[in-house]
């Protein structure tokens, strides 16, 4: 099969196309004919050597998100048949091959049937971000109807799913954005209020939208030093959920307000083989919401073929992405 690999960490141009054997189908696994994948920040970090401890062995096939068709089924796998259209976040990390190839071997516990109403490209945008947003808002924050939920990065990957899940759960949703264009998109996704954080400091929008009390839940998709802003925005005894905290932080405000802080790291089931089947359960719920018209992926206007993955990674790092960058399997088209 054709595959795109990295032989070492580096810049976006480190990718190269090679021929590799099609993976042997293992028990409890399925072989997926890959139709599409998408770019997540962790893919960029792995490629660049920022998180070498979670990288696959070289030559490494990256990207966890996949949408495609089942071609073979291993022993002890139930619920699938050859030809089923599926989606998952199922590899691209240590011990697991990724989706940048014609075929991907995936643990069946991570895989589920894709939303019927979506194309392969659209479905490939959803797995990692949907699992992350679900774990953060539904499982950890336990959103209740009527709560005020502030979401950083309202048109970002995880953020735009967070807006929709929070709205579905009955919350009043406040989306932080950086432009009028993004404010319009966030409103279309269901945000009740949009706030341009470049124009309005945190203390001002807390005063304007919560009478200075703060938000019940703050979903911080930025992390690191932005945690201090999240702490400031949360109400007394409120909840902060963050996705990135690879930094040292002053917890004074966390203590002073009696806040609860949750950190979400959705790769853990893949890295440590812990509770993998829960990811497919979440994706089944997401597929149902999509097909019911309650949730949709936001795709950036730029899409790429697999052979252009270097350009896709460079674009991801540009900071100009809205929603998700998708890539179509293009070996048979090149």
C-alpha positions, 0 to 999 in steps of 0.5 A: 500500500501507499503510505505517507511517513516521517522518518524523523521529527521535523518541519512540515516538509518531513513527510514522504510517500513510501510503499509498505505492506498492508497490515495483517488483520489481528484479532479484535481489529478491523482493516479500514480502507481509508477515505479521509483524515483530518489534522489535529494540533497533536498531529502537528506536535508529534510531527515536530517532535514536541511530544516524542514520548507518544510518537509511533516508531519510525517510519511513523504513519501519523494522524488518528482521525479516520473515515473509511470502509471496512475491508477485513475483520479480525477474529472476535469482532462483532457489530461490523461487516465488510463494506461498513462505513466507519469513523474513529480516532484510532492511531497515529500514536505510540504503538498504533499506525495512523490514517495517512495510508491506503489502509489502517489497522484499527482496534475495533473497540475504537471504531463505530459506524459513521454518521449516515448524513455526512460525507467521508471527509466531513466524518473524518473531521469529528472523532478526536474533537468530538470525544474531547468535547464530550469528555470535557463538557458532558462527562467532567463538567456535567452541564446542567440546563440553564448554566452559563457556559463560556467556551474559548475558541468558539470556531476552533476544532474542539471549541465548535463542537463544544458550542453545539454540545453545550447548547444541546445540553441546555446551557446558555452558551457564550463563545469567545472569538477573534473576529466578526466572521468567527462571531457569525459562525459561532452564532450559526452553530448555536452560541447565544452570545459571542464575545471578541476577546481581542476587544473585550478584556475578561473582567469586562465581559464577566461584568457585562454577561454575568453581573461580575459573578462569573460563568458556571463552566469555562471550557478552555481549549487554549490552555497553558497561560490562558488558564489564568483567564479561565480562572478569572472568568469562572464563578465562585465554586465554578468549573474549569475544563482545560485541554492543555496544561503543559506549564507551571501555573499559579493556583491562587485564584483556583483556591480563592474561588474554590474552583474545580479544574478538570484536564482532558487528555483523550489519547489516554485510552489509545496510549494505555489501552484503558477503556477504549470502547468508551470512545466508540460509544461517544462517537455513536452518540455523536453520529446520532446527534449529527443525523438528528441535525443537532451537531455538525462539523465545521470544515475550513475552506481549505481541504487537501489530498494526502499527498499534500499533507505537508501543505496541510500541516503548514496551514494548520500552523499558520493560525488561520484555520477555522474549524478543521482541515480535512484530507482526502485519500488521494493515492489512487488519484495522483 
